[in-house]
């Protein structure tokens, strides 16, 4: 079980080589297959996630959630997707056409790019990058540009306001997000995500870095534009924020990308703080799925509990609370490491 | 502690997430309705005395009815009664004002129809009402009649029997006074009839065909009953 997927990959490469392909081509085909698999998993995952979110929200409000189509309403999202696919694709007459049309595509591409470095099991990162965490943070912040593209291209005041809020939020929360991860990096001594997971085989970093975990969690919620920090798409004020003018499949792509980002951020949280694929009995790739889903459930729990925070509170919370706390956390961590080294650990 | 409120909120949602859901899956599950739930307004035709209080009480002119007055009769009869439910605001005023409890609310709340005409509920005078009161004025009238496919005369006779049976069941004193003399006998007879269906139908048949026989039979039953009771009394004594 443990090496099931790895063995499949090896078998495929050796079969391709035995067919007379050069190893370079075999690797290329394997890489393409890996990406296809990731995209398929993401799409399938989003179908489940939307259903799960609606179910969780329903249960918290003592409703049933979707329960008509398929077992426990599991196929509801499929029906919704089909509906979105058949909808008219409207492009506003005064919109900046190219920016408007390409924004959702870039958004989903950026979201999928995040998965390149996440180790989905032992030795199961698509690219085992030695600056993986750095890559994740930098690519992750690109999604804001796509939201800004959508907001600007729509030529609509709600869209632009939503996009600008999103940018302001991202700039403010990127800093505590990166700072909170620095503590982990300092302890692990590496930016490689697989190495960070390996460093947790004795003790998960959530125990060593609880403050960093909480800071990361809050900043990630804001980065994902999820409630209670969903100011960019606050429907009571901005209709749907940057997505107001989008219809049909373009809108669905934004939705897909948002949930994809949610999975990526949750996977990163479980990789950095919850021991990633480490765990007894079960194969590693099942462990990371379990942990990621647990983190996502917490994200949903938060979203359906807290009311939306005000924009100025959001800003001051980041600059006056989160950034000082994460800075202090870095100092304490550094001091602790130096102290323990001095003690001869 | 700072952030205690946030944790409390999380606790509340978590608690509710595992509680039983309040949703009723409507077409399959039916909601529980209280006794005094005001569903569709309904009309119990035989009880109506055509007083017109309901139409006066109604604020929206939902209710209307037609009456006829037969020659020689003292009272008007309701011919048809219309409830135009689309204007009804379910205020309960007509139900409160009705002296004979003719109007009442049912528990039927699925009132939508495909066309405007279907919303109106029209009650027509049931034909068996007129049959019951033949020759009598103050009978409490009968309800349902099953019509077998016999000849007309036979059908009419059966109808009459049926009507008298209901009359006997509902108001025995009055009809029994025509065949029995003493009040104690009438009381015993009515008690007997309420328990024994066979006797009831037999007596009803005889009442139509031959009143003398009916009175004899009734007297005989009453005497037998008296005897039984006195026997029981002796044994107990």
Interface residues (C-beta under 8 A of the other chain):
Chain A: X56 X58 X59 X60 X61 X62 X63 X64 X301 X302 X304 X305 X306
Chain B: X6 X9 X10 X12 X13 X14 X16 X17 X18 X19 X20 X21 X22 X23 X25
